[in-house]
Amino acid sequence: MPILPLSVADAGKYTFAGNIPSTPNVSFSLDCNAPKHILWDVLTRSVEDGGGMKVLAEGRAGSVWPIAKDGARVFAFDVNDEIVTIDPKHPYVWTWRVIATKVPLFRGVTGSLIIVDGPGGKDTCTIKCVGCFDNRVPACMIQFVLKFLVLGKPLVTKAQAEFAAEGEFPAKYKGPKPPPK
């Protein structure tokens, strides 16, 4: 699973939190009964639209997604001040680097959320998370919190509910039509 490299435009611009290990120490995956563009939209939805992302600084052009732009600075889920790396060639990969965090479980992180086609055909997807955490608690605790309380299960549950109730393009959907493959 890729952790996208930091853009040259962002290198040296920020000081990132923690002493990040060179290899991932936290990972999980979770299947979702909704297409990947809906789960991606739920992941990257702004606070104003009922999501967890507050944009602190706009990113650069090149992404088809409203918030998910390379170099965007976001305050994510009320806990992390982070820089986002997005490569238009990989429209469902969100790499983040923490500048500051309120989370007592770790000091810093570089991680990626990747959404791929799921095992059940076009209307399913799988979210995968891989991260290099400067952890204060065992990595298994961070994995549990991310998978079941913060990212995985809450995002999957919301995406599945929107897809079941409203179909391929829920009312809150802000992404491109048609969505990237």
Secondary structure, DSSP 8 states (H G I E B T S, - for coil): -------TTTTTT---SS---SS--EEEEEEESS-HHHHHHHHT-BGGGTSSEEEEE---S--SSSS--TT-EEEETTTEEEEEE--TTSTTEEEEEEEEE--TTEEEEEEEEEEEEETTEEEEEEEEEEEEEEESS-HHHHHHHIIIIISHHHHHHHHHHHHHHHTTS-TT--S-SS---
